[in-house]
Structures are given as C-alpha cells and as structure tokens.
Amino acid sequence: MTAAQAAMTLESPRVEDGADIWRIARDSRVLDLNSSYSYLLWCRDFAATSLVARAVDGGEPVAFVTGYLRPDRPGTLVVWQIAVDETHRGQGLAGVLLDALTARVRPDAVETTVTPDNTPSDRLFSAYAARHGLRLEREVLFDGDLFPDSVDGAAAHKPEVLYRIGPFPTTGASL
C-alpha cells in the first residue's frame, strides 16, 4: 500500500456524497455522465455495493466505484462506474476500490462495460483479473447504433464491450 492509499478511508457513499461523485464523473471526461439526481439515488439505494475513497480526515470523496448485483444473476456484481479525481490519479486508487468492493460483496463474478477507446478502464479490469488469477472474457454487449443519441444516422456512442471476470472460487471472492 502506498502512502497516498494509506491516507484514504474507504466507505459506503452517503447521499451527501452524490454531488461530489457526479463532479468526479463529469470531470473524468471519459464516463457517460448521468443526471445529478441519479448519483443521489445511487448513494441511497446502492450504497452497499458502492464505495468512496476520502482523506482520512473525513473530507470529500476523491474517488468512487458504483455497482449493483444483477437481479437475474444475484452473484454477479456489475461495476457501473469507477473514477478518481484528477488530483489523485496515478496512485492506484481505482484498483484499491475495486479490490475492496469485491472483497466486501464477495461475488461469483464481476461484469462491467468499457468502450474500446477507454484504455485506462481496460488496463484496470485486465490487471484486476490477472492480479486475482481470474478469467476475463470480452464481447460486445451494446453496439453503438443501439444508443438513441446518433448524429445524422451515425452512431454517436461507441460500442460497450462487456468484460466478464470470474468465476471466483466457490467460497466467494478471496481477496
């Protein structure tokens, strides 16, 4: 653990964190930005499957991971978004958050989607699978033309590639 990681606490988000999480997502310039209202709801309804990182002194969140358990596959943790504030990038916080969330939830498998141009997310989830000795499968989940925000008939959204990681050992995630 780095000194920067040791200076952070990881905890479930509170509704009051929704605005900061929205800001971090917006400022990432990579994530699809949801409405600010959705981040407030996320902090209320999915706090058990999400985490924020904040300075030990209890300050504002500087990184977050949001997730949920798939209703049709309750052993599968879907990582919805993960982002780190620009001033805290390069310290391994995204990997720490992902490890901590899967240790807490103990899923059978992890799923997420990544657009082909999102190299940092590809590296994060590929490294996660390798670090834990888990299989990683990729396949296009949603073609870009399925998204309604096309421009003059051309897809404005890149395809979303499903990353399926696992299965974890039958005793649950042992991280």
C-alpha positions as CSV (number, residue, x, y, z in Angstrom):
1,M,0.0,0.0,0.0
2,T,1.3,3.4,-1.0
3,A,1.4,6.4,1.4
4,A,-1.3,8.0,-0.6
5,Q,-3.5,4.9,-0.3
6,A,-2.9,4.8,3.4
7,A,-4.1,8.4,3.8
8,M,-7.5,7.3,2.4
9,T,-10.5,5.7,4.0
10,L,-12.9,3.6,2.0
11,E,-16.6,3.6,3.0
12,S,-20.1,3.3,1.6
13,P,-21.3,6.5,0.0
14,R,-23.8,8.7,1.8
15,V,-26.5,10.7,0.0
16,E,-24.5,13.9,0.7
17,D,-21.6,12.4,-1.5
18,G,-23.8,12.3,-4.6
19,A,-22.8,15.8,-5.8
20,D,-19.1,15.0,-5.4
21,I,-19.5,11.7,-7.2
22,W,-21.3,13.5,-10.0
23,R,-18.5,16.0,-10.2
24,I,-15.8,13.4,-10.3
25,A,-17.7,11.5,-13.1
26,R,-18.2,14.8,-15.1
27,D,-14.6,15.8,-14.7
28,S,-13.3,12.4,-15.8
29,R,-14.3,13.3,-19.4
30,V,-14.5,9.6,-20.1
31,L,-17.6,8.3,-18.3
32,D,-21.1,8.7,-19.5
33,L,-22.4,11.4,-17.2
34,N,-25.8,10.5,-15.6
35,S,-28.1,13.1,-14.1
36,S,-27.1,14.5,-10.7
37,Y,-30.3,13.1,-9.3
38,S,-29.2,9.5,-10.3
39,Y,-26.0,9.9,-8.3
40,L,-28.0,10.9,-5.2
41,L,-30.3,7.8,-5.7
42,W,-27.2,5.6,-6.3
43,C,-25.8,6.8,-2.9
44,R,-29.1,5.9,-1.3
45,D,-30.1,2.7,-3.0
46,F,-26.8,1.1,-3.9
47,A,-24.6,2.2,-1.0
48,A,-23.9,-1.5,0.0
49,T,-22.4,-2.2,-3.4
50,S,-20.5,1.0,-3.9
51,L,-17.6,2.7,-2.2
52,V,-16.0,6.2,-2.0
53,A,-12.4,7.0,-1.1
54,R,-11.9,10.1,1.1
55,A,-9.0,11.5,3.0
56,V,-8.6,10.0,6.5
57,D,-9.7,13.4,7.9
58,G,-13.2,12.6,6.5
59,G,-13.1,15.1,3.7
60,E,-14.9,15.0,0.3
61,P,-14.8,11.9,-1.8
62,V,-11.8,11.8,-4.2
63,A,-12.7,8.6,-5.9
64,F,-15.7,6.2,-6.2
65,V,-16.9,2.9,-7.5
66,T,-20.6,2.2,-8.0
67,G,-22.0,-1.2,-8.5
68,Y,-25.1,-3.4,-8.2
69,L,-26.0,-7.1,-8.1
70,R,-27.7,-8.2,-11.3
71,P,-31.3,-9.1,-10.5
72,D,-31.2,-12.2,-12.7
73,R,-27.8,-13.2,-11.5
74,P,-27.5,-12.1,-7.9
75,G,-24.0,-13.5,-7.6
76,T,-22.8,-11.1,-10.3
77,L,-21.5,-7.7,-9.3
78,V,-21.9,-5.1,-12.1
79,V,-19.4,-2.3,-11.7
80,W,-21.3,0.7,-13.1
81,Q,-18.7,3.4,-12.8
82,I,-15.3,3.9,-11.3
83,A,-13.4,7.2,-11.3
84,V,-10.7,9.1,-9.5
85,D,-10.5,12.8,-9.1
86,E,-7.8,14.2,-11.4
87,T,-5.6,15.4,-8.4
88,H,-5.5,11.8,-7.0
89,R,-4.9,9.8,-10.2
90,G,-1.8,7.6,-10.7
91,Q,-1.9,6.4,-7.1
92,G,-3.7,3.1,-7.7
93,L,-6.9,4.2,-6.0
94,A,-9.2,2.6,-8.7
95,G,-7.6,-0.8,-8.2
96,V,-7.8,-0.4,-4.4
97,L,-11.5,0.5,-4.7
98,L,-12.2,-2.5,-7.0
99,D,-10.4,-4.9,-4.7
100,A,-12.2,-3.6,-1.6
101,L,-15.6,-3.7,-3.2
102,T,-15.3,-7.2,-4.4
103,A,-13.9,-8.3,-1.0
104,R,-16.9,-6.7,0.6
105,V,-19.6,-8.1,-1.8
106,R,-17.9,-11.5,-2.4
107,P,-19.4,-12.0,-5.8
108,D,-19.3,-15.1,-8.0
109,A,-18.3,-12.9,-11.0
110,V,-17.8,-9.2,-11.9
111,E,-19.1,-7.6,-15.0
112,T,-18.6,-4.1,-16.4
113,T,-18.7,-2.4,-19.8
114,V,-15.8,-0.5,-21.4
115,T,-15.8,1.4,-24.7
116,P,-12.9,0.4,-27.0
117,D,-11.2,3.8,-26.6
118,N,-11.2,3.7,-22.7
119,T,-7.6,2.4,-22.3
120,P,-7.4,3.2,-18.5
121,S,-10.5,1.1,-17.8
122,D,-9.3,-1.7,-20.0
123,R,-6.0,-1.7,-18.1
124,L,-7.7,-1.5,-14.7
125,F,-10.0,-4.5,-15.3
126,S,-7.4,-6.6,-17.1
127,A,-4.9,-6.0,-14.3
128,Y,-7.6,-6.9,-11.7
129,A,-8.4,-10.2,-13.4
130,A,-4.6,-11.0,-13.7
131,R,-3.9,-10.0,-10.1
132,H,-6.6,-12.3,-8.8
133,G,-5.9,-15.2,-11.3
134,L,-9.4,-14.9,-12.8
135,R,-10.6,-15.4,-16.4
136,L,-11.5,-12.3,-18.4
137,E,-13.9,-12.6,-21.3
138,R,-14.8,-9.7,-23.6
139,E,-17.7,-9.4,-26.0
140,V,-19.7,-6.5,-27.4
141,L,-22.8,-6.0,-25.3
142,F,-24.3,-3.0,-27.0
143,D,-23.4,-1.8,-30.5
144,G,-23.0,2.0,-30.8
145,D,-26.0,2.2,-33.1
146,L,-28.4,1.0,-30.3
147,F,-27.9,4.3,-28.4
148,P,-30.5,6.9,-29.3
149,D,-28.1,9.8,-29.4
150,S,-26.9,9.2,-33.0
151,V,-26.0,12.2,-35.2
152,D,-27.3,12.2,-38.8
153,G,-27.7,8.4,-38.7
154,A,-24.1,7.8,-37.4
155,A,-23.6,6.3,-34.0
156,A,-22.5,8.9,-31.5
157,H,-21.8,6.4,-28.9
158,K,-19.0,3.8,-29.2
159,P,-19.9,0.2,-28.6
160,E,-20.0,-1.0,-25.0
161,V,-17.8,-4.1,-24.5
162,L,-18.8,-6.4,-21.7
163,Y,-16.0,-7.6,-19.5
164,R,-16.9,-10.7,-17.6
165,I,-14.4,-11.6,-14.8
166,G,-14.6,-14.8,-13.0
167,P,-15.8,-17.1,-11.7
168,F,-14.4,-16.5,-8.3
169,P,-13.6,-19.5,-6.2
170,T,-16.7,-21.2,-4.9
171,T,-16.1,-19.9,-1.4
172,G,-16.6,-16.4,-2.8
173,A,-14.1,-13.7,-3.6
174,S,-11.0,-14.3,-1.5
175,L,-9.0,-11.2,-2.0
